Amino acid sequence: MAQDNRGMIYIAKLKVQLLTMCSRTSSNGGKKPLSALSLHGANNLIPMELALKIVSKIRTKERFSVYVVIPMWPEGEPDSDSVRAILYWQGQTIQMMYQIISQELKSANFENAHPSDYLNFYCLGNREERHREESSSGMVVDDEYVIIGSANINQRSMAGHRDTKIAMGAYQPHYTCTRKKEHPCGQIYGYRMSLWAEHLGCIENCFKYHENLECVRYINNVAEDNWKRYTADEYNQLQGHILKYPIEIGVDGSVNPLPGHELFPDVGGLVLGNPPIFPPVITALSIERNEIGK
């Protein structure tokens, strides 16, 4: 990644579940189950890496934005035990990311700054169908590098020794910030812009400089307006397909459901799920089966 004042990561279908459902060895050699809020032993480090990248940019006073598109809910019934558990861990992971960013903003004494100035989560929707599932996964970094395929942006897909996945990573050596000394506008940039045009229903000049706060706020405004249209009783056509993920982020990094939208529209199920009612090992096995079945 070029070390300049640009920075953006756009991720489609990031699997952000915090997989803490494992055991770590205690000092006496025995197995000690992790608590629901513990970060120790989490084997999905990608969300942490994203949060720490944002922290590093805050410390150097550079703009950096991460846009994450995830399914509105995982495959399955939103009110089933396994999906509720996945949604719970997903919410814990998102909160972990925002709290890390919030703590750094506070340490840096940034006035009027909010964690959502740097990190945002979205989902896709159609007004007629009420739910749109994005079936491919990918990530675009600084309009220089792209990875796309069936591999989810999570530890188990990227590790190379668990899931059987296919993904392609590519860059154009003549279209990098280092080589061009300006924003790269090659085929990866074109791919990202076409994707945004589909998701946002338009192309704006601010899209080129995706790391800027102007771009972040424009996309958030579209996503928030689309969510209101999506959940309204009267039919209103959406601008593109992007929706705000129905969570509210506090300046301290806390994560709560949007007021009045604690449940998913039409189908029910808590947006932030429930803590697993089974021991961690059983919950982990249930989630493993859910993932393997996809």
N, C-alpha and C positions, 0 to 999 in steps of 0.2 A: 504494500500500500504506500502510495507516495506520501512523503512527509512534507506537506505544505498546508495551506490554510483551508483546504477542502476536506470534506469528509461526509460520507453517507453510506449507509447500508440499508438496502431494501430487501426484505425477506418475505417470500410467499410461503405460507403454510409452515411456519416455524413450530416445531413441537416443543413447547416450553414446560412440559411437565417436570416438576422437580422430583426426581426419582430417589427419594431418601428411604424408600422401603427396602432397606438392606440392614445388615448388622456390621458393627465394627468391633474389633477385639479390645476388650478392656485391659487394664494393666495387669490383672490377675490371670489373663489368658482366656477368660470366659467371654461369651458373646453377650453384648449389651444392645438391646434394640434402641433405635433412635427415636427421639420424641418427634411429634408432628411438626414442631417449629424449628427443629435443629437443621443446620446446613451441613453438618459433618457427615461425611460418607456419601454425599450426593455425587452420582456418577454421570450427571449431565452438566458439563462444565461450560457449554456454549453460552447459555444466558449470563453466567458470571463473566465470561470473557467480553461479551458485548457491553455489560455494565462497566467493567473496568476500562474498556477502550474509551467510553464516554468520559469517565473520571479523568483519564490521562489528558484528554482534550480540554476539559475544564481547567485543569491545572496549568496548561500552557495557553489558556485563554483563546482557544481555537473553536470555531463552530464545528459541530459534528451531530448528525441526526441519524436515528435508526427508526425505520418504518417497518413494522411487523404485521403481516396479514396471516391470521389463523382462522380455522373453521369456527363458526359460531359455537358449535359444540362438537366433541369427538364423535366418531361413528358409533351408532347405537342409540338407545333411548335416553334422552337427557335426564330422566328421573330414575334410571336404573342405578343400582349400587355401584357398579364398576365405573360408569361415566361420572357419577357424582364424585367419586374418589379422584378420578383424573382431573376434573374441574377444580377440585379443592387444591390439589398439588399445583396445578397450573396457576391458580390465584396466588398461592404462596410464593411461587417462583417470580411472578410478575411483581409482587410486593417487594420481594428481596431486591430485585433490580432497581426499582424506583427508590427504595430506601438508601441504597448505596449512592445513587445519584444525588438524592436529597442531602445526605450527610456531607458530600463533597461541595455542593453548592453553599451550604451553610459555612463550611470551613473556609471557602474561598471568598465569603462575604459578598456574594453576588446579590445585588438588590433587585427585587421584583422578578427574580428568576424562579421557574417552576420546573420540576422534573420532566413534565410533558413537553418542555421546549426542546428536549433532546431525544426522548423515547416515546413512541406511541404504538398502540395496538389497534388493529382494524379487523373487520371480517367483511365478507361479500354477501350481497343479497339481491333478490329480485322481488319487486312489489307483488307480482302475481303469485310467485311460488313460495314466498316467505323464507326460503332458505336456499342458499347457493353454496355448494361444496366445491372448493378449489382442489382439483385432482392432481395437480403437479406441484413440485416443490422447486424452489430456486432461491438464489441470492445474488444481488448485484452490488458490487463494492466500488464506490468512487467512479462509476461509469468506465472502469478499467477492466474489471474481472467479473465473470459470471460463472455460476455453477447452476446447472439445471438438470433435472431428471426425476427418478422415482425416489431418490434418497432424501429422507427428511433431514432438516437442519437440526439434528440432535445427535447425542453421543452414540447411541446404538447404531444409527445409520452411517455415521461418519467414521466410526472406529475401524471398520474394515474387517472385523472378525465376528460379527453377530448377524445382522440382517443381510439377506441377499438383495442388493440394490444396484441400480445403474445410475450413474451421474456423469456429466461432462463438465469439466472446468475449462475455461478459455479466456484468453486476453489477446489484444492486438499490440505487439511491441512498438508499433509506430504511433499508437494512440494512448499514451500515458501522460500523466501530468509532468513527470520528470523529463520526458523527451520533448513534449510539445510546449512546455513552459506556460501552458494555459489549460483550460478545461478540455479534456479529451472528448471529441465528438465523432467517434467511430461507430461501428456497428453495435457495440454493447450499449453505448449511449442511445442509439436509435431504438434498440430493443426495449430499453427501460422507458423511453418516452412513449413508445407505442403501447406498452403495458399500462402506463399511467393514463394515457388517453382513453383506453378501454375502461379502466377502473373509475376514472374521474369524469369521463364524458366530455373532456375538453383538453386543450393544450394551452398553457399559460407561460409567459416569459420566465416567471419565477421558478418553473420546473427545472430549468437548466441548472440553477444554483440551488440544488436540493438541500444543501446543508444550512442554508440561510433560514432565519426565523420566519421571514415572510412566507417562504414556501411551506414550512411546517404549519403555520397558522392557517394558510389558505386550505391546505388539505384537511386539517382538523375541522374547519368551518363546513366544508363540503360533507365530510363524514358525519358530523353532528346533525346537519340539516337533513341528510339522507336518513339517519336513524329516526328522526321525528316523523318524516314522511312514511317510513317503513312501518312504524308502529301506530300510525294514525288510523282512525276508523274510516275516514274518507280516503278514496284513492287519489294519490298524487304520484306522478311519475318521478322516479329517482334520477339524479344526475350521475350517470354511470352506475356503478355497482357497489362502491366502497361505503361501508358503514362504520361508524364509531363502535368499537367493541364496548358493550354495555357495562363499563366500569367507570368509577369516579376516582380520580387520583388526588390525594391531598398534597399540600406543599411539603409535608413530612414524609411523603412516599407511601402513605397508607392507601390501601385499595379497598373500595366498597362498591356494591352494585349501584348503578344509576338510580337515583330516587324514583320510585314508581315502576322500576323495571328489574325487580329482584329475580323475576322468573323470565325464561325465554318466551318470546311472543308465541301464542297459539299452542305450543307443544308442552309448556311448563318445564319444570326442572330449574333448580337454583343456579343462577349464573356463576356463582363462586362455589358451587357444590357443597358437600358436607365432609367433615372429617371422617375417615374410614371407621366403620363400627367394628371391623375385624382387626386382628393383630396385623402388624406391618407385613409379615411374610405372606399371609394369605392375600392381603390387598395387592402386594407386588405380583403374586402369581395371577391374580385376576386381571391386572393391567397388562401383564405380559401376554396373556391369551387374547385380550382385546387388540393389542398391537399386532400380534402374529396373524390374527384373523383378517387384517386389512390387506 
